[in-house]
Each structure stands twice: as C-alpha cells, then as structure tokens.
Amino acid sequence: MKNLSLKLDDDIFQETEKIVTKVKKNRNRYINEAIELYNRLHRRRLLSKQLSKESKIVSKDSLEILAEFEKLNDEN
C-alpha cells in the first residue's frame, strides 16, 4: 500500500467525517473506495469516447462496403 498526503477542502472533509461516522467505516477505507469508484467512472468514460471515435472511423468503411454490395445486387 502507498502512503499519500492529501489536502481536502474543508467542506469536503467535514462531510466525509460525518459520513464515515454514520457508515462506521474508517476514513482511509472510505477514501480508497471513493477513488476506486471514481476511477471506474473515468475508465468507462474513456472507453466510451474511444469506442465512439473508432465507430466513426469504421462507419465510413461500412458505408463504402454496403455500397459495393448494393452494386453487386443491382447487377444480379
């Protein structure tokens, strides 16, 4: 495990303290879980952005291939 020095805004710290007390979880565990959740969110956003970009690239090729198939069908 890595040690980390962290500065939180006062209002975020106060809210975090209230929540960890109510959910009976230590602050370190709570922050680890929060960062893990935030990382998952950003991985999904990055993947979505990448898939969208690749989809746009492939769509042009797909339309060209479809046009070729239509020409073959028209010839028959």
PDB file as gemmi writes it, atoms N, CA and C in Angstrom:
CRYST1    1.000    1.000    1.000  90.00  90.00  90.00 P 1                      
ATOM      1  N   MET A   1       0.837  -1.174   0.000  1.00  0.00           N  
ATOM      2  CA  MET A   1       0.000   0.000   0.000  1.00  0.00           C  
ATOM      3  C   MET A   1       0.886   1.242   0.000  1.00  0.00           C  
ATOM      4  N   LYS A   2       0.453   2.268  -0.683  1.00  0.00           N  
ATOM      5  CA  LYS A   2       1.221   3.506  -0.781  1.00  0.00           C  
ATOM      6  C   LYS A   2       0.690   4.536   0.216  1.00  0.00           C  
ATOM      7  N   ASN A   3       1.612   5.294   0.781  1.00  0.00           N  
ATOM      8  CA  ASN A   3       1.227   6.414   1.641  1.00  0.00           C  
ATOM      9  C   ASN A   3       1.001   7.625   0.756  1.00  0.00           C  
ATOM     10  N   LEU A   4       0.037   8.439   1.146  1.00  0.00           N  
ATOM     11  CA  LEU A   4      -0.330   9.582   0.342  1.00  0.00           C  
ATOM     12  C   LEU A   4      -0.682  10.745   1.245  1.00  0.00           C  
ATOM     13  N   SER A   5      -0.144  11.886   0.932  1.00  0.00           N  
ATOM     14  CA  SER A   5      -0.516  13.106   1.636  1.00  0.00           C  
ATOM     15  C   SER A   5      -1.607  13.762   0.809  1.00  0.00           C  
ATOM     16  N   LEU A   6      -2.683  14.141   1.449  1.00  0.00           N  
ATOM     17  CA  LEU A   6      -3.841  14.625   0.727  1.00  0.00           C  
ATOM     18  C   LEU A   6      -4.381  15.883   1.384  1.00  0.00           C  
ATOM     19  N   LYS A   7      -4.663  16.879   0.580  1.00  0.00           N  
ATOM     20  CA  LYS A   7      -5.294  18.093   1.091  1.00  0.00           C  
ATOM     21  C   LYS A   7      -6.718  18.129   0.568  1.00  0.00           C  
ATOM     22  N   LEU A   8      -7.680  18.216   1.490  1.00  0.00           N  
ATOM     23  CA  LEU A   8      -9.086  18.284   1.120  1.00  0.00           C  
ATOM     24  C   LEU A   8      -9.634  19.655   1.463  1.00  0.00           C  
ATOM     25  N   ASP A   9     -10.573  20.119   0.656  1.00  0.00           N  
ATOM     26  CA  ASP A   9     -11.291  21.335   1.021  1.00  0.00           C  
ATOM     27  C   ASP A   9     -12.007  21.080   2.346  1.00  0.00           C  
ATOM     28  N   ASP A  10     -12.120  22.109   3.157  1.00  0.00           N  
ATOM     29  CA  ASP A  10     -12.724  21.954   4.484  1.00  0.00           C  
ATOM     30  C   ASP A  10     -14.132  21.366   4.426  1.00  0.00           C  
ATOM     31  N   ASP A  11     -14.947  21.844   3.496  1.00  0.00           N  
ATOM     32  CA  ASP A  11     -16.326  21.347   3.428  1.00  0.00           C  
ATOM     33  C   ASP A  11     -16.377  19.871   3.018  1.00  0.00           C  
ATOM     34  N   ILE A  12     -15.497  19.451   2.122  1.00  0.00           N  
ATOM     35  CA  ILE A  12     -15.443  18.035   1.729  1.00  0.00           C  
ATOM     36  C   ILE A  12     -14.988  17.188   2.908  1.00  0.00           C  
ATOM     37  N   PHE A  13     -14.004  17.672   3.640  1.00  0.00           N  
ATOM     38  CA  PHE A  13     -13.517  16.933   4.804  1.00  0.00           C  
ATOM     39  C   PHE A  13     -14.616  16.784   5.858  1.00  0.00           C  
ATOM     40  N   GLN A  14     -15.313  17.860   6.147  1.00  0.00           N  
ATOM     41  CA  GLN A  14     -16.378  17.809   7.166  1.00  0.00           C  
ATOM     42  C   GLN A  14     -17.483  16.836   6.764  1.00  0.00           C  
ATOM     43  N   GLU A  15     -17.892  16.895   5.495  1.00  0.00           N  
ATOM     44  CA  GLU A  15     -18.932  15.986   5.030  1.00  0.00           C  
ATOM     45  C   GLU A  15     -18.450  14.537   5.097  1.00  0.00           C  
ATOM     46  N   THR A  16     -17.204  14.309   4.706  1.00  0.00           N  
ATOM     47  CA  THR A  16     -16.629  12.972   4.764  1.00  0.00           C  
ATOM     48  C   THR A  16     -16.613  12.442   6.189  1.00  0.00           C  
ATOM     49  N   GLU A  17     -16.220  13.280   7.122  1.00  0.00           N  
ATOM     50  CA  GLU A  17     -16.190  12.860   8.530  1.00  0.00           C  
ATOM     51  C   GLU A  17     -17.578  12.466   9.022  1.00  0.00           C  
ATOM     52  N   LYS A  18     -18.586  13.223   8.643  1.00  0.00           N  
ATOM     53  CA  LYS A  18     -19.964  12.894   9.046  1.00  0.00           C  
ATOM     54  C   LYS A  18     -20.390  11.549   8.470  1.00  0.00           C  
ATOM     55  N   ILE A  19     -20.061  11.349   7.208  1.00  0.00           N  
ATOM     56  CA  ILE A  19     -20.486  10.120   6.543  1.00  0.00           C  
ATOM     57  C   ILE A  19     -19.757   8.901   7.087  1.00  0.00           C  
ATOM     58  N   VAL A  20     -18.441   8.976   7.255  1.00  0.00           N  
ATOM     59  CA  VAL A  20     -17.699   7.805   7.739  1.00  0.00           C  
ATOM     60  C   VAL A  20     -18.153   7.417   9.138  1.00  0.00           C  
ATOM     61  N   THR A  21     -18.559   8.396   9.929  1.00  0.00           N  
ATOM     62  CA  THR A  21     -19.080   8.097  11.265  1.00  0.00           C  
ATOM     63  C   THR A  21     -20.403   7.343  11.165  1.00  0.00           C  
ATOM     64  N   LYS A  22     -21.268   7.800  10.264  1.00  0.00           N  
ATOM     65  CA  LYS A  22     -22.590   7.167  10.117  1.00  0.00           C  
ATOM     66  C   LYS A  22     -22.498   5.775   9.502  1.00  0.00           C  
ATOM     67  N   VAL A  23     -21.600   5.581   8.550  1.00  0.00           N  
ATOM     68  CA  VAL A  23     -21.490   4.266   7.913  1.00  0.00           C  
ATOM     69  C   VAL A  23     -20.502   3.347   8.626  1.00  0.00           C  
ATOM     70  N   LYS A  24     -19.917   3.859   9.694  1.00  0.00           N  
ATOM     71  CA  LYS A  24     -18.982   3.086  10.524  1.00  0.00           C  
ATOM     72  C   LYS A  24     -17.851   2.477   9.691  1.00  0.00           C  
ATOM     73  N   LYS A  25     -17.201   3.347   8.961  1.00  0.00           N  
ATOM     74  CA  LYS A  25     -16.092   2.942   8.116  1.00  0.00           C  
ATOM     75  C   LYS A  25     -14.941   3.888   8.416  1.00  0.00           C  
ATOM     76  N   ASN A  26     -13.709   3.374   8.413  1.00  0.00           N  
ATOM     77  CA  ASN A  26     -12.617   4.314   8.672  1.00  0.00           C  
ATOM     78  C   ASN A  26     -12.364   5.186   7.445  1.00  0.00           C  
ATOM     79  N   ARG A  27     -11.815   6.341   7.679  1.00  0.00           N  
ATOM     80  CA  ARG A  27     -11.625   7.346   6.643  1.00  0.00           C  
ATOM     81  C   ARG A  27     -10.785   6.811   5.487  1.00  0.00           C  
ATOM     82  N   ASN A  28      -9.729   6.103   5.784  1.00  0.00           N  
ATOM     83  CA  ASN A  28      -8.854   5.568   4.750  1.00  0.00           C  
ATOM     84  C   ASN A  28      -9.615   4.630   3.822  1.00  0.00           C  
ATOM     85  N   ARG A  29     -10.384   3.700   4.376  1.00  0.00           N  
ATOM     86  CA  ARG A  29     -11.168   2.755   3.575  1.00  0.00           C  
ATOM     87  C   ARG A  29     -12.178   3.502   2.717  1.00  0.00           C  
ATOM     88  N   TYR A  30     -12.844   4.481   3.304  1.00  0.00           N  
ATOM     89  CA  TYR A  30     -13.851   5.262   2.600  1.00  0.00           C  
ATOM     90  C   TYR A  30     -13.234   5.988   1.395  1.00  0.00           C  
ATOM     91  N   ILE A  31     -12.098   6.630   1.593  1.00  0.00           N  
ATOM     92  CA  ILE A  31     -11.438   7.369   0.518  1.00  0.00           C  
ATOM     93  C   ILE A  31     -10.939   6.404  -0.560  1.00  0.00           C  
ATOM     94  N   ASN A  32     -10.414   5.246  -0.168  1.00  0.00           N  
ATOM     95  CA  ASN A  32      -9.990   4.238  -1.147  1.00  0.00           C  
ATOM     96  C   ASN A  32     -11.160   3.792  -2.019  1.00  0.00           C  
ATOM     97  N   GLU A  33     -12.305   3.532  -1.396  1.00  0.00           N  
ATOM     98  CA  GLU A  33     -13.484   3.098  -2.147  1.00  0.00           C  
ATOM     99  C   GLU A  33     -14.000   4.212  -3.058  1.00  0.00           C  
ATOM    100  N   ALA A  34     -13.933   5.446  -2.579  1.00  0.00           N  
ATOM    101  CA  ALA A  34     -14.373   6.585  -3.392  1.00  0.00           C  
ATOM    102  C   ALA A  34     -13.494   6.743  -4.627  1.00  0.00           C  
ATOM    103  N   ILE A  35     -12.198   6.623  -4.459  1.00  0.00           N  
ATOM    104  CA  ILE A  35     -11.278   6.761  -5.592  1.00  0.00           C  
ATOM    105  C   ILE A  35     -11.455   5.595  -6.560  1.00  0.00           C  
ATOM    106  N   GLU A  36     -11.664   4.404  -6.028  1.00  0.00           N  
ATOM    107  CA  GLU A  36     -11.899   3.245  -6.890  1.00  0.00           C  
ATOM    108  C   GLU A  36     -13.147   3.465  -7.749  1.00  0.00           C  
ATOM    109  N   LEU A  37     -14.212   3.953  -7.140  1.00  0.00           N  
ATOM    110  CA  LEU A  37     -15.448   4.234  -7.866  1.00  0.00           C  
ATOM    111  C   LEU A  37     -15.224   5.322  -8.928  1.00  0.00           C  
ATOM    112  N   TYR A  38     -14.508   6.361  -8.577  1.00  0.00           N  
ATOM    113  CA  TYR A  38     -14.213   7.452  -9.500  1.00  0.00           C  
ATOM    114  C   TYR A  38     -13.352   6.969 -10.668  1.00  0.00           C  
ATOM    115  N   ASN A  39     -12.402   6.087 -10.378  1.00  0.00           N  
ATOM    116  CA  ASN A  39     -11.564   5.505 -11.442  1.00  0.00           C  
ATOM    117  C   ASN A  39     -12.416   4.687 -12.414  1.00  0.00           C  
ATOM    118  N   ARG A  40     -13.351   3.889 -11.881  1.00  0.00           N  
ATOM    119  CA  ARG A  40     -14.231   3.105 -12.752  1.00  0.00           C  
ATOM    120  C   ARG A  40     -15.058   4.015 -13.654  1.00  0.00           C  
ATOM    121  N   LEU A  41     -15.567   5.098 -13.080  1.00  0.00           N  
ATOM    122  CA  LEU A  41     -16.347   6.059 -13.849  1.00  0.00           C  
ATOM    123  C   LEU A  41     -15.528   6.617 -15.008  1.00  0.00           C  
ATOM    124  N   HIS A  42     -14.302   7.013 -14.727  1.00  0.00           N  
ATOM    125  CA  HIS A  42     -13.466   7.590 -15.770  1.00  0.00           C  
ATOM    126  C   HIS A  42     -12.997   6.554 -16.788  1.00  0.00           C  
ATOM    127  N   ARG A  43     -12.752   5.323 -16.354  1.00  0.00           N  
ATOM    128  CA  ARG A  43     -12.404   4.269 -17.322  1.00  0.00           C  
ATOM    129  C   ARG A  43     -13.558   4.069 -18.304  1.00  0.00           C  
ATOM    130  N   ARG A  44     -14.795   4.060 -17.787  1.00  0.00           N  
ATOM    131  CA  ARG A  44     -15.958   3.903 -18.658  1.00  0.00           C  
ATOM    132  C   ARG A  44     -16.091   5.073 -19.621  1.00  0.00           C  
ATOM    133  N   ARG A  45     -15.879   6.278 -19.120  1.00  0.00           N  
ATOM    134  CA  ARG A  45     -15.968   7.460 -19.991  1.00  0.00           C  
ATOM    135  C   ARG A  45     -14.901   7.421 -21.079  1.00  0.00           C  
ATOM    136  N   LEU A  46     -13.684   7.036 -20.704  1.00  0.00           N  
ATOM    137  CA  LEU A  46     -12.607   6.942 -21.686  1.00  0.00           C  
ATOM    138  C   LEU A  46     -12.900   5.865 -22.724  1.00  0.00           C  
ATOM    139  N   LEU A  47     -13.417   4.727 -22.266  1.00  0.00           N  
ATOM    140  CA  LEU A  47     -13.763   3.645 -23.180  1.00  0.00           C  
ATOM    141  C   LEU A  47     -14.877   4.084 -24.123  1.00  0.00           C  
ATOM    142  N   SER A  48     -15.864   4.757 -23.588  1.00  0.00           N  
ATOM    143  CA  SER A  48     -16.970   5.248 -24.411  1.00  0.00           C  
ATOM    144  C   SER A  48     -16.471   6.212 -25.478  1.00  0.00           C  
ATOM    145  N   LYS A  49     -15.586   7.109 -25.083  1.00  0.00           N  
ATOM    146  CA  LYS A  49     -15.017   8.078 -26.025  1.00  0.00           C  
ATOM    147  C   LYS A  49     -14.225   7.348 -27.113  1.00  0.00           C  
ATOM    148  N   GLN A  50     -13.441   6.348 -26.710  1.00  0.00           N  
ATOM    149  CA  GLN A  50     -12.642   5.589 -27.668  1.00  0.00           C  
ATOM    150  C   GLN A  50     -13.537   4.809 -28.631  1.00  0.00           C  
ATOM    151  N   LEU A  51     -14.576   4.167 -28.102  1.00  0.00           N  
ATOM    152  CA  LEU A  51     -15.486   3.403 -28.957  1.00  0.00           C  
ATOM    153  C   LEU A  51     -16.220   4.308 -29.938  1.00  0.00           C  
ATOM    154  N   SER A  52     -16.605   5.481 -29.476  1.00  0.00           N  
ATOM    155  CA  SER A  52     -17.275   6.434 -30.345  1.00  0.00           C  
ATOM    156  C   SER A  52     -16.360   6.871 -31.483  1.00  0.00           C  
ATOM    157  N   LYS A  53     -15.125   7.167 -31.140  1.00  0.00           N  
ATOM    158  CA  LYS A  53     -14.137   7.582 -32.141  1.00  0.00           C  
ATOM    159  C   LYS A  53     -13.920   6.475 -33.164  1.00  0.00           C  
ATOM    160  N   GLU A  54     -13.737   5.243 -32.694  1.00  0.00           N  
ATOM    161  CA  GLU A  54     -13.493   4.118 -33.594  1.00  0.00           C  
ATOM    162  C   GLU A  54     -14.721   3.796 -34.430  1.00  0.00           C  
ATOM    163  N   SER A  55     -15.886   3.976 -33.839  1.00  0.00           N  
ATOM    164  CA  SER A  55     -17.128   3.732 -34.563  1.00  0.00           C  
ATOM    165  C   SER A  55     -17.264   4.692 -35.741  1.00  0.00           C  
ATOM    166  N   LYS A  56     -16.891   5.949 -35.533  1.00  0.00           N  
ATOM    167  CA  LYS A  56     -16.951   6.932 -36.620  1.00  0.00           C  
ATOM    168  C   LYS A  56     -15.986   6.555 -37.738  1.00  0.00           C  
ATOM    169  N   ILE A  57     -14.822   6.051 -37.379  1.00  0.00           N  
ATOM    170  CA  ILE A  57     -13.830   5.645 -38.379  1.00  0.00           C  
ATOM    171  C   ILE A  57     -14.360   4.468 -39.194  1.00  0.00           C  
ATOM    172  N   VAL A  58     -14.927   3.502 -38.515  1.00  0.00           N  
ATOM    173  CA  VAL A  58     -15.415   2.292 -39.165  1.00  0.00           C  
ATOM    174  C   VAL A  58     -16.681   2.556 -39.975  1.00  0.00           C  
ATOM    175  N   SER A  59     -17.490   3.516 -39.547  1.00  0.00           N  
ATOM    176  CA  SER A  59     -18.760   3.750 -40.236  1.00  0.00           C  
ATOM    177  C   SER A  59     -18.542   4.150 -41.693  1.00  0.00           C  
ATOM    178  N   LYS A  60     -17.523   4.931 -41.973  1.00  0.00           N  
ATOM    179  CA  LYS A  60     -17.229   5.328 -43.357  1.00  0.00           C  
ATOM    180  C   LYS A  60     -16.916   4.090 -44.195  1.00  0.00           C  
ATOM    181  N   ASP A  61     -16.064   3.220 -43.663  1.00  0.00           N  
ATOM    182  CA  ASP A  61     -15.726   1.985 -44.381  1.00  0.00           C  
ATOM    183  C   ASP A  61     -16.959   1.109 -44.558  1.00  0.00           C  
ATOM    184  N   SER A  62     -17.793   1.036 -43.543  1.00  0.00           N  
ATOM    185  CA  SER A  62     -19.003   0.212 -43.614  1.00  0.00           C  
ATOM    186  C   SER A  62     -19.935   0.708 -44.710  1.00  0.00           C  
ATOM    187  N   LEU A  63     -20.076   2.016 -44.832  1.00  0.00           N  
ATOM    188  CA  LEU A  63     -20.936   2.572 -45.879  1.00  0.00           C  
ATOM    189  C   LEU A  63     -20.382   2.270 -47.271  1.00  0.00           C  
ATOM    190  N   GLU A  64     -19.066   2.329 -47.405  1.00  0.00           N  
ATOM    191  CA  GLU A  64     -18.448   2.010 -48.690  1.00  0.00           C  
ATOM    192  C   GLU A  64     -18.671   0.544 -49.063  1.00  0.00           C  
ATOM    193  N   ILE A  65     -18.526  -0.333 -48.083  1.00  0.00           N  
ATOM    194  CA  ILE A  65     -18.733  -1.769 -48.323  1.00  0.00           C  
ATOM    195  C   ILE A  65     -20.199  -2.038 -48.657  1.00  0.00           C  
ATOM    196  N   LEU A  66     -21.100  -1.387 -47.951  1.00  0.00           N  
ATOM    197  CA  LEU A  66     -22.530  -1.538 -48.231  1.00  0.00           C  
ATOM    198  C   LEU A  66     -22.845  -1.103 -49.662  1.00  0.00           C  
ATOM    199  N   ALA A  67     -22.261   0.003 -50.083  1.00  0.00           N  
ATOM    200  CA  ALA A  67     -22.474   0.481 -51.449  1.00  0.00           C  
ATOM    201  C   ALA A  67     -21.983  -0.550 -52.464  1.00  0.00           C  
ATOM    202  N   GLU A  68     -20.848  -1.182 -52.183  1.00  0.00           N  
ATOM    203  CA  GLU A  68     -20.326  -2.220 -53.076  1.00  0.00           C  
ATOM    204  C   GLU A  68     -21.284  -3.407 -53.147  1.00  0.00           C  
ATOM    205  N   PHE A  69     -21.819  -3.825 -52.014  1.00  0.00           N  
ATOM    206  CA  PHE A  69     -22.787  -4.935 -52.010  1.00  0.00           C  
ATOM    207  C   PHE A  69     -24.051  -4.560 -52.781  1.00  0.00           C  
ATOM    208  N   GLU A  70     -24.485  -3.321 -52.668  1.00  0.00           N  
ATOM    209  CA  GLU A  70     -25.666  -2.888 -53.394  1.00  0.00           C  
ATOM    210  C   GLU A  70     -25.425  -2.928 -54.898  1.00  0.00           C  
ATOM    211  N   LYS A  71     -24.220  -2.549 -55.315  1.00  0.00           N  
ATOM    212  CA  LYS A  71     -23.870  -2.628 -56.735  1.00  0.00           C  
ATOM    213  C   LYS A  71     -23.921  -4.068 -57.216  1.00  0.00           C  
ATOM    214  N   LEU A  72     -23.406  -4.997 -56.398  1.00  0.00           N  
ATOM    215  CA  LEU A  72     -23.455  -6.414 -56.768  1.00  0.00           C  
ATOM    216  C   LEU A  72     -24.884  -6.908 -56.889  1.00  0.00           C  
ATOM    217  N   ASN A  73     -25.744  -6.492 -55.981  1.00  0.00           N  
ATOM    218  CA  ASN A  73     -27.159  -6.892 -56.028  1.00  0.00           C  
ATOM    219  C   ASN A  73     -27.849  -6.305 -57.246  1.00  0.00           C  
ATOM    220  N   ASP A  74     -27.517  -5.078 -57.588  1.00  0.00           N  
ATOM    221  CA  ASP A  74     -28.134  -4.433 -58.752  1.00  0.00           C  
ATOM    222  C   ASP A  74     -27.741  -5.135 -60.047  1.00  0.00           C  
ATOM    223  N   GLU A  75     -26.513  -5.629 -60.102  1.00  0.00           N  
ATOM    224  CA  GLU A  75     -26.018  -6.313 -61.282  1.00  0.00           C  
ATOM    225  C   GLU A  75     -26.711  -7.661 -61.466  1.00  0.00           C  
ATOM    226  N   ASN A  76     -27.136  -8.271 -60.391  1.00  0.00           N  
ATOM    227  CA  ASN A  76     -27.806  -9.583 -60.474  1.00  0.00           C  
ATOM    228  C   ASN A  76     -29.240  -9.344 -60.711  1.00  0.00           C  
TER     229      ASN A  76                                                      
END                                                                             
